[in-house]
Amino acid sequence: MTGKVEEALGYEQARDELIEVVGRLEAGGTTLEESLALWERGEELAKVCRRWLDGARARLDAALAEEEAEDGQEKSGGG
């Protein structure tokens, strides 16, 4: 059930819910159907977290590349 709700979740919200889901699965006491539903929700939440982390990595890489380009221009520009 990936959709607008998952897209609207922030990283921290998705991570916290994922922690709850894992805790419920580890605690046991759920039916097979409940366990499968929790597993599926956990997979969705993990994907949301991964998208946030991938986006953060891309932003960091872009910032570092920009900084390196500026440093290269300063060195070659006779600064």
Secondary structure, DSSP 8 states (H G I E B T S, - for coil): --SHHHHH--HHHHHHHHHHHHHHHHH----HHHHHHHHHHHHHHHHHHHHHHHHHHHHHHHHHHHHHHHHHHHHHTT-
